[in-house]
Amino acid sequence: MAWTRHAWQATPRPPVNLHTDQPHSARMYDYLLGGKDNFPPDRDAAEQALAGFPYLRIATRQNRAFMTRAVRYLAAEAGIRQFLDIGTGIPTSPNLHETVQAVAPDARVVYADNDPIVLTHARALLTGTAAGRTACLDADLRDVESILAAPELRDTLDLTRPVSLSLIAILHFVPDSDDPYRLVARLVDALPAGSHLTISHGTGDFAPAVRDQAASAYRARGVSAAPRDHAAFVRFFDGLELLDPGVTVAHRWRPDDQVPAGLTDAQVSCYVAVARKP
């Protein structure tokens, strides 16, 4: 495979069922960000969540801004050149690969998602630099072994060298019954020392409406939602070295001049952290 060829160009793809009659968290997220790649059930579910937590758009945008700051730091300051982003969501610029390849054109990025509309857009839009590499795979976070064994990942990333693993706004859609801690631990175990884990996660600690009304609006439409408290969030980083400023709210993680003044923790209601594997 040529160095600049993208993994999804290798074989034809069959038609996909977008399940547009059902809300999906990725398309709801797109709607909250002001995107156009969503359908009436997604918009209805998002509006019901907004009715319960009116700051949900603010939280969504600050979550996205955190991701950009975190991966830029990892590329520019930590020297990471390999990125695995699970739960990618519908492409919204600046995408992760745009951010890291602006710093390091040779950076390699693998996106993973299980929503057909995400994959359709990703294969069309998520193209990287000539020096780097960008791939996309159809995978569910709950099937870690399939992610780790995927040819798209193995052909793009060298798992003997440090990798940045991003789980941005996805774990709060994984219920306790699916043991999200085991899933994260297995992914981290597969990565070498010097790798980093970046997570953002909704919480009701600052605004109970997130835990109660907003999460209930998601669940009522068949979308699992499990906001977690501080102690539950910290558990995802067991055995890892948290980077400064540790566990905090999204807009407080190394803020830049793009973070609006006056934001409150209750408005953002999203825990974040970046940690290094020793």
TAHUBEL-V457203 format. One record per residue. RES is the residue in three letters. SS is DSSP state (a for helix, b for strand, c for the rest). PHI is phi as a letter, one per 40 degrees, with the letter a starting at -180 (NA if undefined). NEAR is the number of other ideal C-beta (glycine too) atoms within 10 Angstrom. Layout:
# TAHUBEL-V457203
res | ss | phi | near
RES | SS | PHI | NEAR
RES | SS | PHI | NEAR
This chain:
# TAHUBEL-V457203
res | ss | phi | near
MET | c | NA | 13
ALA | c | c | 6
TRP | c | d | 9
THR | c | c | 13
ARG | c | c | 12
HIS | c | c | 19
ALA | a | d | 21
TRP | a | c | 19
GLN | a | c | 13
ALA | c | c | 12
THR | c | b | 7
PRO | c | c | 5
ARG | c | b | 12
PRO | c | c | 5
PRO | c | d | 7
VAL | c | b | 12
ASN | c | c | 6
LEU | c | c | 16
HIS | c | f | 14
THR | c | c | 15
ASP | c | c | 8
GLN | c | b | 14
PRO | c | c | 26
HIS | c | b | 25
SER | a | d | 21
ALA | a | c | 23
ARG | a | c | 27
MET | a | c | 27
TYR | a | c | 24
ASP | a | c | 25
TYR | a | c | 23
LEU | a | c | 23
LEU | c | c | 16
GLY | c | g | 10
GLY | c | c | 15
LYS | c | b | 7
ASP | c | c | 18
ASN | c | a | 23
PHE | c | b | 17
PRO | a | d | 10
PRO | a | c | 18
ASP | a | c | 25
ARG | a | c | 16
ASP | a | c | 15
ALA | a | c | 24
ALA | a | c | 26
GLU | a | c | 14
GLN | a | c | 18
ALA | a | c | 26
LEU | a | c | 17
ALA | a | c | 13
GLY | a | c | 18
PHE | c | b | 26
PRO | c | c | 14
TYR | c | c | 19
LEU | a | c | 23
ARG | a | c | 16
ILE | a | c | 20
ALA | a | d | 27
THR | a | c | 23
ARG | a | c | 17
GLN | a | c | 26
ASN | a | c | 23
ARG | a | c | 19
ALA | a | c | 19
PHE | a | d | 28
MET | a | d | 23
THR | a | c | 17
ARG | a | c | 20
ALA | a | c | 26
VAL | a | c | 30
ARG | a | c | 18
TYR | a | d | 19
LEU | a | c | 26
ALA | a | c | 21
ALA | a | c | 14
GLU | c | b | 11
ALA | c | c | 16
GLY | c | g | 10
ILE | c | c | 23
ARG | c | b | 22
GLN | b | b | 21
PHE | b | b | 28
LEU | b | b | 27
ASP | b | b | 25
ILE | b | b | 24
GLY | c | g | 24
THR | c | d | 27
GLY | c | g | 27
ILE | c | c | 24
PRO | c | d | 20
THR | c | b | 16
SER | c | c | 7
PRO | c | c | 15
ASN | c | c | 23
LEU | a | d | 26
HIS | a | c | 25
GLU | a | c | 18
THR | a | c | 22
VAL | a | c | 29
GLN | a | c | 23
ALA | a | c | 14
VAL | a | c | 16
ALA | c | b | 17
PRO | c | d | 12
ASP | c | c | 14
ALA | c | c | 26
ARG | b | b | 24
VAL | b | b | 29
VAL | b | b | 27
TYR | b | b | 28
ALA | b | b | 25
ASP | b | a | 24
ASN | c | b | 18
ASP | c | c | 22
PRO | a | d | 18
ILE | a | c | 21
VAL | a | c | 27
LEU | a | c | 23
THR | a | c | 16
HIS | a | c | 22
ALA | a | c | 26
ARG | a | c | 18
ALA | a | c | 11
LEU | a | b | 13
LEU | c | c | 23
THR | c | b | 14
GLY | c | b | 21
THR | c | c | 17
ALA | c | c | 10
ALA | c | c | 13
GLY | c | b | 20
ARG | b | a | 24
THR | b | b | 25
ALA | b | b | 30
CYS | b | b | 26
LEU | b | b | 23
ASP | b | c | 19
ALA | c | a | 23
ASP | c | b | 14
LEU | c | d | 21
ARG | c | c | 14
ASP | c | b | 12
VAL | a | c | 19
GLU | a | c | 9
SER | a | c | 14
ILE | a | c | 22
LEU | a | c | 17
ALA | a | c | 11
ALA | c | c | 18
PRO | a | d | 12
GLU | a | c | 20
LEU | a | c | 20
ARG | a | c | 14
ASP | c | c | 15
THR | c | b | 23
LEU | c | b | 20
ASP | c | b | 12
LEU | c | c | 15
THR | c | c | 8
ARG | c | b | 14
PRO | c | d | 20
VAL | c | b | 27
SER | b | c | 27
LEU | b | b | 20
SER | b | b | 25
LEU | b | b | 22
ILE | b | c | 24
ALA | c | f | 24
ILE | c | b | 23
LEU | a | c | 24
HIS | a | c | 24
PHE | a | b | 19
VAL | c | b | 21
PRO | c | c | 12
ASP | a | d | 10
SER | a | c | 8
ASP | a | c | 15
ASP | c | f | 13
PRO | a | c | 24
TYR | a | c | 15
ARG | a | c | 11
LEU | a | c | 20
VAL | a | c | 23
ALA | a | c | 16
ARG | a | c | 14
LEU | a | c | 20
VAL | a | c | 20
ASP | a | d | 11
ALA | c | c | 16
LEU | c | b | 22
PRO | c | c | 12
ALA | c | d | 8
GLY | c | g | 14
SER | c | c | 23
HIS | b | b | 25
LEU | b | b | 22
THR | b | b | 23
ILE | b | b | 23
SER | b | b | 27
HIS | b | a | 27
GLY | b | c | 28
THR | c | a | 22
GLY | c | b | 19
ASP | c | c | 20
PHE | c | b | 16
ALA | c | a | 23
PRO | a | d | 14
ALA | a | c | 20
VAL | a | c | 25
ARG | a | c | 21
ASP | a | c | 14
GLN | a | c | 18
ALA | a | c | 28
ALA | a | c | 22
SER | a | c | 15
ALA | a | c | 24
TYR | a | c | 24
ARG | a | c | 13
ALA | a | c | 13
ARG | c | b | 19
GLY | c | g | 11
VAL | c | b | 18
SER | c | c | 14
ALA | c | a | 21
ALA | c | b | 20
PRO | c | d | 24
ARG | c | b | 21
ASP | c | c | 12
HIS | a | d | 11
ALA | a | c | 8
ALA | a | c | 18
PHE | a | c | 23
VAL | a | d | 15
ARG | a | d | 13
PHE | a | c | 23
PHE | a | b | 19
ASP | c | d | 11
GLY | c | g | 10
LEU | c | b | 17
GLU | b | b | 11
LEU | b | c | 15
LEU | c | c | 19
ASP | c | d | 8
PRO | c | c | 13
GLY | c | g | 13
VAL | c | c | 18
THR | b | a | 18
VAL | b | c | 23
ALA | a | d | 29
HIS | a | c | 24
ARG | a | c | 15
TRP | c | c | 26
ARG | c | f | 16
PRO | c | c | 18
ASP | c | b | 9
ASP | c | c | 6
GLN | c | c | 9
VAL | c | c | 18
PRO | c | c | 13
ALA | c | c | 6
GLY | c | g | 6
LEU | c | c | 18
THR | c | b | 13
ASP | a | c | 17
ALA | a | c | 17
GLN | a | c | 21
VAL | a | c | 26
SER | c | f | 29
CYS | b | a | 28
TYR | b | c | 27
VAL | b | a | 27
ALA | b | a | 23
VAL | b | b | 29
ALA | b | b | 21
ARG | b | b | 19
LYS | c | c | 18
PRO | c | c | 9
